[in-house]
Amino acid sequence: MLTQLISRQTSLSVHTLEQDVEPERGTIYITPPDSDVILENGIIRLIKPSEKVGPKPSINRLFHSIANEATNHPDAPQYVAAVFSGTGSDGSEYLGELRKAGVTVVVQDPESARYNGMPFAAIHKNQYDLVVTADRFGELLNGGDVMALKEASSGRDFKDTQILRSITDIVLQETGIDFSDYKRSTMERRVKRRMSALGVTKFEDYYEFLGTHETEAHVLQQELLVPVTEFFRDYQAFDVLRKHMLVYLQQMEPGSTYRIWCVGCSSGQEAYSLAILASDLIEANSFKIGVQIFGADLDEKALAEARKAEYDVREISGIPSQTVNRYFTYRDGIYHVKDIIRDMVTFSKHGLGTDAPFSRIDLISCRNLLIYYNATSQETFSRIFRYSLNRARAVVPGTGRGLGG
């Protein structure tokens, strides 16, 4: 099962160990249940568990063998030992031996781990070279460049992580918006974009700049909240949603209200698209059903634009002309959303995970929102969505992802 799951996520070869093998480049080996695995004389050996109680396979036993291998064969390939998401403390016992043998020890940032027991146990030992998110680890391993990990393990990467957290603290203090749950890769990319505009190259220099310029936290907030939205973005997804929505509306009682929560609505295009879609279906099928859409976002500037419901020709260029003529009024070079659609949508500032969730929701749209957050936050948001949704419900995640019901 694990082999099949991992195979779907990577182009590398994935094999379940059935016998001793010499490791091959570009291959992932899965240890079967109730077995241990060690590295001995360059061979991955499948052996019986040595302990009756404890995890099987044992990461501690594997790491102990790798430390011995690196010590006894200094000319062997360079090794990297990584402790990632998992419960308990397996994998932390021999980290000191690994580092003495020249093995680079990497630990997942506990805040990004779905299960943070093992990462916390490893960090508590204080025997690691690098603390990173899973995304960052993948970037450093890309191409098998162990030297990149060696360079990062000098402390630069971990120091940058700490500074980024300090930066999010300042933004929270000045703006009231908490970005600490953003993925490291997302946060780093957007902060660097702002740094580039200022001609700053080091995170610590930007941190000092942020602390001495009153308006900078608000400028960075806008950079972090860069909206990615348009009317009917990804028509294929809306075609699927149209079919789902029709089936749902057909089952609703006359006089009831179809309630939609548009998470991260930005400047309103997504929320108004959902309103237009629902209006088309209700009118075409003579349903006696109301529509109420809650457009929620942290960006007050974007929300103000959403409430105006005014868009230029570029923003509505992808909408079919018959839809534009039906739901927009053209005046003074601007397309205005008609009241029949505007009245369906209420916009408000709302933090997912910090403010009380909306309830009795029939559809949640969170297009390209969850991808910016770490695994822990994603799980929290999933629980919030399950609480908010009615029983027969759907979530629209993002481009390329299916509907969950």
Sine and cosine of phi, psi and omega as CSV:
sin_phi,cos_phi,sin_psi,cos_psi,sin_omega,cos_omega
0.00,0.00,-0.76,0.65,-0.02,-1.00
-0.89,0.45,-0.63,0.78,0.02,-1.00
-0.87,0.48,-0.68,0.73,0.00,-1.00
-0.91,0.41,-0.67,0.75,-0.01,-1.00
-0.89,0.46,-0.71,0.71,-0.02,-1.00
-0.94,0.35,-0.59,0.81,-0.01,-1.00
-0.86,0.51,-0.53,0.85,-0.01,-1.00
-0.95,0.30,-0.29,0.96,-0.10,-0.99
-0.96,-0.28,-0.01,1.00,-0.08,-1.00
-0.55,-0.83,0.43,-0.90,0.09,-1.00
-1.00,0.00,-0.10,0.99,0.02,-1.00
-0.96,0.29,0.36,-0.93,0.09,-1.00
-0.96,0.27,0.69,-0.73,-0.01,-1.00
-0.81,-0.58,0.82,-0.57,-0.05,-1.00
-0.74,-0.68,0.65,-0.76,0.19,-0.98
-1.00,0.10,0.79,-0.61,-0.03,-1.00
-0.91,0.42,0.76,-0.65,0.08,-1.00
-0.84,-0.54,-0.28,0.96,0.01,-1.00
-0.35,-0.94,0.11,-0.99,0.02,-1.00
-0.89,0.45,0.65,-0.76,-0.02,-1.00
-0.63,-0.78,0.43,-0.90,0.18,-0.98
-1.00,0.01,0.84,-0.54,-0.11,-0.99
-0.87,0.49,0.64,-0.77,0.03,-1.00
-0.92,-0.40,0.55,-0.84,0.01,-1.00
-0.88,0.47,0.62,-0.78,0.04,-1.00
0.96,0.27,0.41,0.91,-0.05,-1.00
-0.79,-0.61,0.68,-0.73,0.07,-1.00
-0.96,-0.28,0.77,-0.64,0.00,-1.00
-0.94,-0.35,0.78,-0.63,-0.01,-1.00
-0.96,-0.26,0.80,-0.60,0.05,-1.00
-0.99,0.14,0.78,-0.62,0.00,-1.00
-0.93,0.37,0.35,-0.94,0.01,-1.00
-0.87,0.49,0.42,-0.91,0.05,-1.00
0.84,0.54,0.57,0.82,0.07,-1.00
-0.63,-0.78,0.41,-0.91,0.15,-0.99
-0.92,-0.39,0.31,-0.95,0.03,-1.00
-0.67,-0.74,0.63,-0.78,0.04,-1.00
-0.70,-0.72,0.26,-0.96,0.10,-0.99
-0.94,-0.34,0.82,-0.57,-0.07,-1.00
-0.59,-0.81,0.88,-0.48,-0.01,-1.00
0.81,0.59,0.65,0.76,0.05,-1.00
0.98,0.20,0.09,1.00,-0.02,-1.00
-0.91,-0.41,0.71,-0.71,0.14,-0.99
-0.99,0.13,0.88,-0.47,-0.09,-1.00
-0.93,-0.37,0.73,-0.68,0.03,-1.00
-1.00,-0.07,0.86,-0.51,-0.08,-1.00
-0.73,-0.68,0.21,-0.98,0.03,-1.00
-0.97,0.23,0.52,-0.86,0.02,-1.00
-0.87,0.50,0.61,-0.79,-0.01,-1.00
-1.00,0.01,-0.31,0.95,-0.03,-1.00
-0.88,-0.48,0.63,-0.78,0.04,-1.00
-0.97,0.23,-0.52,0.85,-0.01,-1.00
-0.93,-0.37,0.69,-0.73,0.02,-1.00
0.83,-0.56,0.11,-0.99,-0.04,-1.00
-0.91,0.41,0.61,-0.80,0.04,-1.00
-0.67,-0.74,0.97,-0.26,0.25,0.97
-0.98,0.19,0.37,-0.93,-0.01,-1.00
-0.99,-0.16,0.88,-0.47,0.05,-1.00
-0.95,0.33,-0.58,0.81,0.04,-1.00
-0.84,0.55,-0.69,0.72,-0.02,-1.00
-0.91,0.41,-0.64,0.77,0.04,-1.00
-0.90,0.44,-0.72,0.69,-0.02,-1.00
-0.89,0.45,-0.61,0.79,0.04,-1.00
-0.88,0.48,-0.65,0.76,-0.01,-1.00
-0.94,0.34,-0.58,0.82,0.02,-1.00
-0.93,0.37,-0.63,0.77,0.05,-1.00
-0.87,0.48,-0.69,0.72,0.04,-1.00
-0.90,0.44,-0.66,0.75,-0.02,-1.00
-0.90,0.44,-0.70,0.71,-0.01,-1.00
-0.92,0.39,-0.55,0.83,0.01,-1.00
-0.96,0.30,-0.70,0.72,-0.08,-1.00
-0.99,0.16,-0.34,0.94,-0.02,-1.00
-0.76,-0.65,0.96,0.28,-0.08,-1.00
-0.89,0.46,-0.32,0.95,0.01,-1.00
-1.00,0.00,0.03,1.00,-0.01,-1.00
-0.94,0.34,0.21,-0.98,0.03,-1.00
-0.84,0.55,0.40,-0.91,0.03,-1.00
-0.95,0.30,0.64,-0.77,-0.05,-1.00
-0.93,-0.37,0.50,-0.86,0.13,-0.99
-0.78,-0.62,0.80,-0.60,0.05,-1.00
-0.94,-0.34,0.81,-0.58,-0.08,-1.00
-0.84,-0.55,0.72,-0.69,0.08,-1.00
-0.93,-0.37,0.91,-0.42,-0.05,-1.00
-0.85,-0.53,-0.25,-0.97,-0.16,-0.99
-0.75,0.67,0.73,-0.68,0.04,-1.00
0.16,-0.99,0.39,-0.92,0.03,-1.00
-1.00,0.03,0.28,-0.96,0.02,-1.00
0.98,0.18,-0.39,-0.92,-0.08,-1.00
-0.78,-0.63,0.19,0.98,-0.01,-1.00
-0.84,0.54,0.67,-0.74,0.02,-1.00
0.98,-0.18,-0.13,0.99,-0.08,-1.00
-0.99,-0.14,-0.22,0.98,-0.18,-0.98
-0.94,0.35,-0.61,0.79,-0.14,-0.99
-0.93,-0.37,0.38,0.93,-0.03,-1.00
-0.90,0.44,-0.62,0.79,0.04,-1.00
-0.88,0.47,-0.68,0.73,0.02,-1.00
-0.90,0.44,-0.64,0.77,0.02,-1.00
-0.87,0.50,-0.73,0.69,-0.05,-1.00
-0.93,0.38,-0.62,0.79,0.05,-1.00
-0.88,0.47,-0.50,0.86,0.00,-1.00
-1.00,0.09,0.02,1.00,0.03,-1.00
1.00,0.00,0.17,0.98,0.02,-1.00
-0.99,0.12,0.72,-0.69,0.06,-1.00
-0.98,0.18,0.83,-0.55,-0.04,-1.00
-0.97,-0.24,0.84,-0.54,-0.02,-1.00
-0.89,-0.45,0.70,-0.72,0.03,-1.00
-0.82,-0.57,0.67,-0.74,0.05,-1.00
-0.94,0.34,0.66,-0.75,0.11,-0.99
-0.84,0.54,0.88,-0.47,-0.07,-1.00
-0.83,0.56,-0.52,0.86,-0.03,-1.00
-0.93,0.37,-0.34,0.94,-0.01,-1.00
-0.98,-0.18,-0.04,1.00,-0.06,-1.00
-1.00,-0.02,0.67,-0.74,0.06,-1.00
-0.91,0.41,-0.65,0.76,0.09,-1.00
-0.85,-0.53,0.92,-0.38,-0.19,-0.98
-0.98,-0.18,0.16,0.99,-0.02,-1.00
-0.86,0.51,-0.78,0.62,-0.03,-1.00
-0.91,0.40,-0.70,0.71,0.08,-1.00
-0.86,0.50,-0.67,0.74,0.01,-1.00
-0.90,0.44,-0.65,0.76,0.01,-1.00
-0.89,0.45,-0.65,0.76,0.01,-1.00
-0.92,0.39,-0.68,0.73,0.01,-1.00
-0.91,0.41,-0.58,0.81,0.02,-1.00
-0.87,0.49,-0.51,0.86,0.04,-1.00
-0.94,0.33,-0.31,0.95,-0.02,-1.00
0.83,0.55,0.60,0.80,0.03,-1.00
-0.78,-0.62,0.95,0.31,0.00,-1.00
-0.54,-0.84,0.33,-0.94,0.02,-1.00
-0.97,-0.25,-0.46,0.89,-0.18,-0.98
-0.46,-0.89,0.71,-0.71,0.12,-0.99
-0.89,-0.47,0.87,-0.49,-0.11,-0.99
-0.62,-0.79,0.29,-0.96,0.18,-0.98
-0.98,0.20,0.25,-0.97,0.03,-1.00
-0.88,0.47,-0.64,0.77,0.02,-1.00
-0.87,0.49,-0.71,0.70,-0.02,-1.00
-0.91,0.42,-0.63,0.77,0.03,-1.00
-0.87,0.49,-0.67,0.74,0.04,-1.00
-0.88,0.47,-0.64,0.77,0.02,-1.00
-0.89,0.45,-0.68,0.74,-0.04,-1.00
-0.94,0.33,-0.51,0.86,0.00,-1.00
-0.99,0.11,-0.22,0.98,-0.08,-1.00
-0.81,0.59,0.81,-0.58,-0.02,-1.00
0.99,0.14,0.10,0.99,0.03,-1.00
0.94,0.35,0.47,0.88,-0.07,-1.00
-1.00,0.07,1.00,0.01,0.00,-1.00
-0.93,0.38,-0.49,0.87,0.01,-1.00
-0.89,0.46,-0.53,0.85,0.06,-1.00
-0.88,0.47,-0.63,0.77,0.06,-1.00
-0.92,0.39,-0.63,0.77,0.02,-1.00
-0.88,0.48,-0.68,0.74,0.01,-1.00
-0.92,0.39,-0.67,0.75,0.01,-1.00
-0.91,0.41,-0.53,0.85,-0.06,-1.00
-0.96,0.29,-0.07,1.00,0.09,-1.00
-0.91,0.42,-0.19,0.98,0.01,-1.00
0.92,-0.39,-0.21,0.98,-0.04,-1.00
-0.87,0.50,-0.73,0.68,-0.07,-1.00
-0.91,0.41,-0.69,0.73,-0.01,-1.00
-0.92,0.38,-0.63,0.78,0.03,-1.00
-0.89,0.46,-0.67,0.75,0.04,-1.00
-0.88,0.48,-0.63,0.78,0.03,-1.00
-0.87,0.49,-0.69,0.72,0.00,-1.00
-0.90,0.43,-0.65,0.76,0.00,-1.00
-0.92,0.39,-0.64,0.77,0.04,-1.00
-0.87,0.49,-0.60,0.80,0.04,-1.00
-0.92,0.40,-0.62,0.78,0.05,-1.00
-0.91,0.42,-0.59,0.81,0.04,-1.00
-0.90,0.44,-0.69,0.72,0.02,-1.00
-0.91,0.43,-0.53,0.85,0.05,-1.00
-0.90,0.45,-0.68,0.74,0.01,-1.00
-0.91,0.42,-0.68,0.73,0.01,-1.00
-0.88,0.47,-0.67,0.74,0.04,-1.00
-0.88,0.47,-0.70,0.71,-0.03,-1.00
-0.90,0.44,-0.63,0.78,-0.09,-1.00
-1.00,0.05,-0.51,0.86,-0.11,-0.99
-0.90,-0.43,-0.30,0.95,-0.05,-1.00
0.99,0.14,0.09,1.00,-0.01,-1.00
-0.95,-0.31,0.78,-0.63,-0.08,-1.00
-0.98,-0.18,0.90,-0.43,0.03,-1.00
-0.96,-0.27,0.24,0.97,-0.08,-1.00
-0.92,0.39,-0.33,0.94,-0.01,-1.00
-1.00,-0.01,0.01,1.00,0.09,-1.00
-0.90,0.43,0.52,-0.85,0.13,-0.99
-0.87,0.50,0.55,-0.83,0.02,-1.00
-0.83,0.56,-0.69,0.72,-0.05,-1.00
-0.90,0.45,-0.62,0.78,0.03,-1.00
-0.91,0.41,-0.75,0.66,-0.03,-1.00
-0.88,0.47,-0.73,0.69,-0.04,-1.00
-0.89,0.46,-0.69,0.72,-0.04,-1.00
-0.89,0.46,-0.68,0.73,-0.07,-1.00
-0.98,0.21,-0.56,0.83,0.09,-1.00
-0.92,0.40,-0.66,0.75,0.02,-1.00
-0.89,0.45,-0.56,0.83,0.03,-1.00
-0.90,0.44,-0.66,0.75,0.04,-1.00
-0.93,0.37,-0.65,0.76,0.03,-1.00
-0.86,0.50,-0.66,0.75,0.00,-1.00
-0.88,0.47,-0.63,0.78,0.02,-1.00
-0.90,0.44,-0.48,0.88,-0.01,-1.00
-1.00,-0.05,-0.15,0.99,-0.06,-1.00
0.98,0.22,0.40,0.91,0.01,-1.00
-0.98,-0.17,0.67,-0.74,-0.07,-1.00
-0.93,-0.36,-0.37,0.93,-0.07,-1.00
-0.91,-0.42,0.62,-0.79,-0.01,-1.00
-0.87,0.49,-0.64,0.77,-0.04,-1.00
-0.91,0.41,-0.55,0.83,0.06,-1.00
-0.93,0.37,-0.64,0.77,0.03,-1.00
-0.93,0.37,-0.59,0.81,0.04,-1.00
-0.86,0.50,-0.68,0.74,0.04,-1.00
-0.91,0.42,-0.66,0.75,0.03,-1.00
-0.89,0.47,-0.67,0.74,-0.01,-1.00
-0.88,0.47,-0.59,0.81,-0.05,-1.00
-0.98,0.21,-0.25,0.97,-0.06,-1.00
-0.92,-0.39,0.00,1.00,0.01,-1.00
-0.83,-0.56,0.93,-0.37,-0.17,-0.98
-0.85,0.52,-0.61,0.79,-0.11,-0.99
-1.00,0.03,-0.15,0.99,-0.13,-0.99
-0.90,0.43,-0.58,0.81,0.00,-1.00
-0.87,0.49,-0.60,0.80,0.00,-1.00
-0.96,0.28,-0.56,0.83,0.07,-1.00
-0.91,0.41,-0.69,0.72,0.02,-1.00
-0.91,0.42,-0.61,0.79,0.04,-1.00
-0.83,0.56,-0.70,0.71,0.01,-1.00
-0.91,0.42,-0.58,0.81,0.05,-1.00
-0.91,0.43,-0.64,0.77,-0.02,-1.00
-0.96,0.29,-0.41,0.91,-0.01,-1.00
-0.98,-0.21,0.43,0.90,-0.02,-1.00
-0.80,0.60,0.87,-0.49,-0.06,-1.00
-0.97,0.22,0.65,-0.76,0.13,-0.99
-0.84,-0.54,1.00,-0.09,-0.11,-0.99
-0.44,-0.90,0.41,-0.91,0.10,-0.99
-0.25,-0.97,0.26,-0.96,0.04,-1.00
-0.92,0.39,0.75,-0.66,0.06,-1.00
0.77,0.64,0.72,0.69,0.01,-1.00
-0.90,0.44,0.81,-0.59,-0.05,-1.00
0.92,0.39,0.99,0.13,-0.05,-1.00
-0.86,0.50,-0.50,0.87,0.01,-1.00
-0.89,0.46,-0.67,0.75,0.03,-1.00
-0.90,0.43,-0.62,0.78,0.01,-1.00
-0.94,0.33,-0.50,0.87,0.09,-1.00
-0.90,0.43,-0.67,0.74,0.05,-1.00
-0.91,0.42,-0.69,0.72,0.00,-1.00
-0.89,0.45,-0.62,0.78,0.01,-1.00
-0.84,0.54,-0.71,0.71,-0.01,-1.00
-0.90,0.43,-0.69,0.72,0.01,-1.00
-0.90,0.44,-0.70,0.71,-0.04,-1.00
-0.89,0.45,-0.63,0.78,0.01,-1.00
-0.89,0.46,-0.72,0.69,0.02,-1.00
-0.87,0.50,-0.66,0.75,-0.02,-1.00
-0.92,0.40,-0.72,0.69,-0.02,-1.00
-0.89,0.46,-0.57,0.82,0.02,-1.00
-0.89,0.46,-0.43,0.90,-0.05,-1.00
-1.00,-0.05,-0.12,0.99,-0.05,-1.00
-0.99,0.12,0.49,-0.87,0.00,-1.00
-0.97,0.22,0.61,-0.79,0.10,-1.00
-0.83,0.55,0.66,-0.75,0.00,-1.00
1.00,-0.01,-0.15,0.99,0.01,-1.00
-0.99,0.10,0.10,-0.99,-0.06,-1.00
-0.85,-0.53,0.76,-0.65,0.05,-1.00
-1.00,0.05,0.89,-0.45,-0.13,-0.99
-0.95,-0.31,0.80,-0.60,-0.04,-1.00
-0.85,-0.53,0.69,-0.72,0.10,-0.99
-0.93,-0.36,0.92,-0.39,0.02,-1.00
-0.99,-0.16,0.98,-0.19,-0.07,-1.00
-0.99,0.11,0.73,-0.69,-0.03,-1.00
0.91,0.42,0.78,0.62,-0.16,-0.99
-0.97,0.25,-0.24,0.97,0.01,-1.00
0.82,0.57,-0.79,-0.61,-0.10,-1.00
-1.00,-0.01,0.29,0.96,0.24,-0.97
0.98,-0.20,-0.21,0.98,-0.10,-0.99
-0.87,0.50,-0.66,0.75,-0.02,-1.00
-0.91,0.41,-0.71,0.70,-0.03,-1.00
-0.89,0.45,-0.69,0.73,0.01,-1.00
-0.93,0.37,-0.55,0.83,0.07,-1.00
-0.88,0.47,-0.68,0.74,0.03,-1.00
-0.91,0.42,-0.61,0.79,0.03,-1.00
-0.91,0.42,-0.67,0.74,0.02,-1.00
-0.90,0.44,-0.69,0.72,0.01,-1.00
-0.87,0.49,-0.74,0.67,0.01,-1.00
-0.90,0.44,-0.65,0.76,0.00,-1.00
-0.89,0.46,-0.68,0.73,0.03,-1.00
-0.85,0.53,-0.74,0.68,-0.06,-1.00
-0.93,0.38,-0.65,0.76,-0.02,-1.00
-0.91,0.41,-0.68,0.73,-0.01,-1.00
-0.94,0.33,-0.66,0.75,-0.04,-1.00
-0.90,0.43,-0.47,0.88,-0.06,-1.00
-0.94,-0.34,0.12,0.99,0.04,-1.00
0.83,0.56,0.60,0.80,0.06,-1.00
-0.96,0.29,0.63,-0.78,0.08,-1.00
-0.99,-0.14,0.93,0.38,-0.12,-0.99
-0.73,-0.69,0.66,-0.75,0.08,-1.00
-1.00,0.00,0.25,-0.97,0.02,-1.00
-0.75,-0.66,0.74,-0.67,0.05,-1.00
-0.73,-0.68,0.85,-0.52,-0.06,-1.00
-0.87,-0.50,0.77,-0.64,0.05,-1.00
-0.97,-0.25,0.95,-0.32,0.06,-1.00
-1.00,-0.04,0.90,-0.44,-0.10,-0.99
-0.85,-0.52,0.64,-0.77,0.03,-1.00
-0.32,-0.95,0.31,-0.95,0.06,-1.00
-1.00,0.00,-0.33,0.94,-0.12,-0.99
-1.00,0.05,0.97,-0.22,-0.04,-1.00
-0.91,0.41,-0.53,0.85,0.03,-1.00
-0.90,0.43,-0.69,0.72,0.03,-1.00
-0.91,0.41,-0.63,0.78,0.01,-1.00
-0.89,0.45,-0.61,0.79,0.04,-1.00
-0.89,0.46,-0.63,0.78,0.05,-1.00
-0.92,0.40,-0.62,0.78,0.00,-1.00
-0.89,0.46,-0.66,0.75,-0.03,-1.00
-0.92,0.39,-0.50,0.87,0.05,-1.00
-0.90,0.43,-0.58,0.82,-0.01,-1.00
0.85,0.53,0.65,0.76,0.00,-1.00
-0.85,-0.53,0.76,-0.64,-0.09,-1.00
-0.66,-0.75,0.56,-0.83,0.00,-1.00
-1.00,0.07,0.07,-1.00,-0.10,-0.99
-0.89,0.46,-0.54,0.84,0.02,-1.00
-0.90,0.45,-0.62,0.78,-0.08,-1.00
-0.96,0.27,-0.40,0.92,-0.02,-1.00
-0.95,-0.31,0.13,0.99,-0.10,-1.00
-0.89,0.46,-0.44,0.90,-0.03,-1.00
-1.00,0.02,0.00,1.00,-0.02,-1.00
-1.00,0.01,0.70,-0.72,0.05,-1.00
-0.81,0.58,0.60,-0.80,-0.10,-1.00
-0.86,0.51,-0.60,0.80,-0.02,-1.00
-0.92,0.40,-0.54,0.84,0.05,-1.00
-0.94,0.33,-0.66,0.75,0.04,-1.00
-0.87,0.49,-0.73,0.68,-0.03,-1.00
-0.90,0.44,-0.51,0.86,-0.08,-1.00
-0.99,0.12,-0.58,0.82,-0.15,-0.99
-0.89,-0.46,0.01,1.00,0.01,-1.00
-0.78,-0.62,0.50,-0.86,0.13,-0.99
-0.90,-0.43,0.79,-0.61,-0.01,-1.00
-1.00,-0.05,0.82,-0.57,-0.03,-1.00
-0.46,-0.89,0.80,-0.60,0.05,-1.00
0.82,0.58,0.66,0.75,0.07,-1.00
0.98,0.18,0.10,0.99,-0.05,-1.00
-0.80,-0.60,0.61,-0.79,0.08,-1.00
-1.00,-0.09,0.84,-0.54,-0.03,-1.00
-0.96,-0.27,0.77,-0.64,0.06,-1.00
-0.93,0.38,0.75,-0.66,-0.04,-1.00
-0.93,0.35,0.42,-0.91,-0.07,-1.00
-0.86,0.50,-0.53,0.85,-0.02,-1.00
-0.85,0.52,-0.49,0.87,0.05,-1.00
-1.00,-0.05,-0.68,0.73,-0.02,-1.00
-0.85,0.53,-0.62,0.78,-0.07,-1.00
-0.93,0.36,-0.27,0.96,0.04,-1.00
-0.98,0.19,-0.35,0.94,-0.20,-0.98
-0.91,-0.41,0.74,-0.68,0.11,-0.99
-0.88,-0.47,0.81,-0.59,-0.03,-1.00
-0.97,-0.26,0.66,-0.75,0.01,-1.00
-0.46,-0.89,0.48,-0.88,0.11,-0.99
-0.96,0.28,0.78,-0.62,-0.11,-0.99
-0.42,-0.91,0.77,-0.63,0.04,-1.00
-0.98,-0.17,0.87,-0.50,0.03,-1.00
-0.94,0.35,0.89,-0.46,-0.02,-1.00
0.98,-0.18,-0.30,0.95,0.02,-1.00
-0.91,-0.40,-0.54,0.84,0.04,-1.00
-0.98,-0.21,0.39,-0.92,0.00,-1.00
-0.86,0.50,0.74,-0.68,-0.03,-1.00
-0.96,0.29,0.39,-0.92,0.13,-0.99
-0.94,0.33,0.42,-0.91,-0.07,-1.00
-0.82,-0.57,0.22,-0.98,0.01,-1.00
0.80,0.61,0.72,0.69,-0.05,-1.00
-1.00,-0.06,0.65,-0.76,0.01,-1.00
-0.99,-0.10,-0.46,0.89,-0.03,-1.00
-0.54,-0.84,0.73,-0.68,0.10,-1.00
-0.89,-0.45,0.78,-0.62,0.08,-1.00
-0.92,-0.38,0.86,-0.51,0.02,-1.00
-0.71,-0.71,0.85,0.53,-0.10,-1.00
-0.88,0.48,0.87,-0.50,0.08,-1.00
0.81,0.59,0.62,0.79,0.07,-1.00
-0.98,-0.21,-0.76,0.65,-0.09,-1.00
-0.88,0.47,-0.47,0.88,-0.05,-1.00
-0.90,0.43,-0.31,0.95,-0.01,-1.00
-1.00,0.08,-0.21,0.98,-0.13,-0.99
-0.96,-0.29,0.41,-0.91,0.00,-1.00
-0.96,0.29,0.15,-0.99,-0.13,-0.99
-0.89,0.46,-0.61,0.79,0.00,-1.00
-0.89,0.46,-0.70,0.72,0.01,-1.00
-0.92,0.39,-0.62,0.78,0.03,-1.00
-0.86,0.51,-0.66,0.75,0.02,-1.00
-0.92,0.40,-0.63,0.77,0.05,-1.00
-0.89,0.46,-0.71,0.71,-0.01,-1.00
-0.90,0.43,-0.59,0.80,0.02,-1.00
-0.88,0.47,-0.64,0.76,0.04,-1.00
-0.91,0.42,-0.63,0.77,0.03,-1.00
-0.89,0.46,-0.69,0.72,0.00,-1.00
-0.89,0.46,-0.67,0.75,0.01,-1.00
-0.89,0.46,-0.60,0.80,0.04,-1.00
-0.91,0.41,-0.66,0.75,-0.13,-0.99
-0.97,0.25,-0.48,0.88,-0.16,-0.99
-0.99,0.12,0.57,-0.82,0.21,-0.98
-0.93,0.37,0.14,-0.99,-0.11,-0.99
-0.89,0.45,-0.81,0.59,0.03,-1.00
-1.00,0.04,1.00,-0.10,-0.21,-0.98
-0.61,-0.79,0.05,-1.00,0.03,-1.00
-0.51,-0.86,0.50,-0.87,0.13,-0.99
-0.87,-0.50,0.75,-0.67,0.08,-1.00
-0.97,-0.24,0.98,-0.19,-0.07,-1.00
-0.95,0.32,-1.00,0.08,-0.06,-1.00
-0.42,-0.91,-0.01,-1.00,-0.03,-1.00
-0.82,0.57,0.77,-0.63,0.05,-1.00
1.00,0.07,0.02,1.00,0.00,-1.00
-0.90,-0.43,0.47,-0.88,-0.12,-0.99
-1.00,0.03,0.03,-1.00,0.05,-1.00
-1.00,0.08,0.68,-0.74,0.07,-1.00
-0.95,-0.30,0.73,-0.68,-0.03,-1.00
-0.67,-0.74,0.00,0.00,0.00,0.00
